[in-house]
């Protein structure tokens, strides 16, 4: 499964809003912060593969 690439566009409370960067898509995906690496901030690039997010 994957990999898919994202950038953290916005963090709001317990949720981050991710924008997919490996395809042309303008929609933001809402993801619980508990599912993401603790070291993320707005602008962090992420890779999703095999149901796991890692910092790119």
Buried (B, 14 or more C-beta within 10 A) or exposed (E): EEEBBBBBEEBEEEBBBBBBBEEEEEEBBEBEBEEBEEEBEEEBEBBBEEEEBEEE
